[in-house]
Amino acid sequence: MAETHVLFVEDDDVIREATQLALERVGFTVTAMPDGLSGLEAFRADRPDIALLDVMVPGLDGVSLCRRIRDESTVPVIMLSARADAIDVVLGLEAGADDYVTKPFDGAVLVARIRAVLRRFGHAAGPDGPGQSGTEDGSEALGGVLVFGDLKIDTDGMEVRRAGEQVALTPTEMRLLLEFSSAPGTVLSRDRLLERVWDYGWGGDTRVVDVHVQRLRTKIGQDRIDTVRGFGYKLRG
């Protein structure tokens, strides 16, 4: 099986070299770049399996680089930030990142997060597989297609259409939508979504969930997912 190719963009020489060695030690192939512009060139030339982008890199900052990558690809992106600043986190996620890790980080933790992202990207239909979603609360099941008003979710083809127009979702957004559609009308807590969509077996930052729900709403309709204050979110049937 081909090795996983990681694009790593980090301007600190010590962190870049140490992290590259740590990732290569567990079997990843790593292309390490010191700035955003060279990182973008490497992404376009090599088409890596996953990108690790530091927020504060020269030339083209990590958030802008993430946005450029997302314009061209759904490849998973993990942002790296020197601080757990809410603005850094939200900007990265809004740009299309799938997760983030705060520096300084333990190499084993970073590897675990990379593998968690890759697992869910390799199994976009979720742990129960396609076609297992429920049909409660007014939704219809047409073969492998779930219908919620003008929203149609093809769980076999992994496609979503709204009012007949195809909706472009990242794999993380697709998994999130499939989790909601498996229990329409049921309130899903942020912790459950972190566990089922992000594959977190431990506590995670619920801002990841909140920003992805907002991104999903802009694509499938602001009124399709309700916020239940103090509990979580639910998909309208």
N, C-alpha and C positions, 0 to 999 in steps of 0.2 A: 504494500500500500504506500502511496506517495506520502512524503513527509509534509506536514503542515507548514506553509510559508507565511511568515510573520513579517509585516512591515513595521519597523519601530522608528519613530521620529522623536529624537531627544537631543537637545543642544549641550547638555552637560556630558563631557567626555567620560568621566568616571562612571556615572550612572549608565550611560549608553553602553560602554564596553562591558561593565559587570552584568548588566541585564541581558545583553546579547549572549554572553557566555552561559548564564544561568538557563536561558531558554534553549540554547543549542545542546546543553548537557542533557536535557530531557527529550531531545529528539526533534525539536523544531528547526526549520531552516529560517534564518533571520537576515533580512536586509535592513541595516541600521543607517539612518540618515540624520545629519545634524541640524537641518532646518526644513521649513515647510515647503519651499520651492523644490528642493532636491527630493523631498519626500513625495511630492506630487508627481514628479518625473518618474521616480521609482515605481510608484503605484501604477502609472499608465504603462510602463514598460514590462513590469513583472506580474501584474494582476495577482497580488497576494491573497491568501485565504482569510486573513484578518489584519487589521491595522491597529497599532498602539500609538496614540498621538499625545504628546505632552502639550498642555494648553499654551505654555509660554515658550514658543520657539521663534527664532528670528525669521525675517523674510515674509513668511506667510504663517500666521499663528495657527495653533492647533484647531481652534474652532472654525476658522475660515477654511483650513485644509479639509476638515471633516465635511463641511458643507460642499466643497468641490467634489470630494469623493462620492458623497451621497447623490449629487447631481448625475453621476455617471454609473453608479453601482449600488447594489444592496449588500456589498461585503460588510461583515460585522466590524464595528469600530468601538474600541475602548479608549476613553480619554484618561489621561494621567494628569493630576493636578497636585501642586505642592501644598495645597491647603484645601480643606473641605469647605471652601467658601461657596455659599449658596449661589452667587452669581456665576462663578466658574462652572459649577455643576449644571445649573439650569441652561446656561448658554450652550454648553457642550451637548446636552441631551436634545435641546431644541434644534440644534444643527443637524441632528440625525444620529448621534452616538447611541449605542445600545447599552452601554454601561460605563462606569468610571471607577478608577482606583486612586486613592489618595496617597501621595508620597510623604514620607518614605514608606515603602511597602516591602513586605517579606516576599522573597522570590517564590516560595511555595504557594503563597496566597495568590500572587499574580498568575502563576501557572494554573491554579485551580479555577480562577475566574475566566481565563482564556478557554480552558477546556469546557467550562459550563456554557459559555457563549457558543462554542463550536458544536456542542451536543444539541443545543436547541435549534441551531441553524440547520443541522443535519436532519432534524426531525420536526419540521415546521408544523406538523399537524398536532403536535402535543403528545403526551404520554399515552393517551387512549386511542390515538390514531384517528384518521379521517372517518367521517361518516358516523361518529358516535354521539354527535351533539343531540340534545333533546329538542322537542318540538312543542314545548309548553307555551302558554301565554300568547296564543295567537299566531305563532310562527308556523310556516308550512315546510314540510320536507318533500322535495321533489327529487327522488333518487339521491344523489350526493349533493343536492343543492338545498340550502336553508334560505327561507325567504322571511324577511322582516320588513314589511311595508315595501318601500322601493329599493331595499337593500337585499341583494342576493349573494350568498356565500357558497361557492363551489368547493366543498371540502375534499373532493377527489382531485380536481385540477388546481387547487390552491389559488383560486381567482375570486375577486370580489367585484361586483358591479353595483352601482348606485344609479337608479333611473336609466338603466341601460348602458351607462358609461363605465368603462373599466376603471377601477380604483387601484392605484399603485401603492402597495404596502410593503414595508420592509418585513423580513421574516419575523422580527420581534413583534411588530404591529400585528402581523397575521396571527401569531400565537396568542396574543392578547385578545384579539377579536374572537378567535376560536374558543378561548376559555370562557368569554362572556356568552357566546352563542350556545355553549354546552349547557348553560343554566339560565335561560332568559327569564327575567323577572326576579331572579335570586340575587341578593346582595352578596358580593364577593369582597372580602376584606383585602386590604393592601398586603397583609402578610401572606394570605393565600396566593395572591397574584405573584408576589415575589417568589414564592416556592414553586408554583406551577409554571410560570412563564420564564422567570430568570434562573430557575434551578438553584435557588438559594436554600441550602439546608441550615442556614443560620440567619440571624437577623440582618436585614439589609436596610438601605436608605430608601424610605418610601417616596422620596422625591422622584426616583426613577419611575415609579408607577404613575405618579401624578402627571409628570411631563408627557409620558407616552400616551396616557389617556387623552390628554389635551391634543396631542398630535393626531391620534386616531379620530377624535371628534371632528377635527377640521376636514377629515377625508370622508367620513361616512355620515356626517351630519351632527351638528351640535346638540340636537335634542334626542339623539339615539341612545346615548349613555347618560344615565342619571347619577348625580352625586347624592349619596345618603350620608349626611353629615354625622361624623363620629363612627361610621361603620365601614363605608367603602363605596363601591360603585355597582350599578346593575344595568344590564341591557334591556331596553324596552322591547316587549314582545310585539 
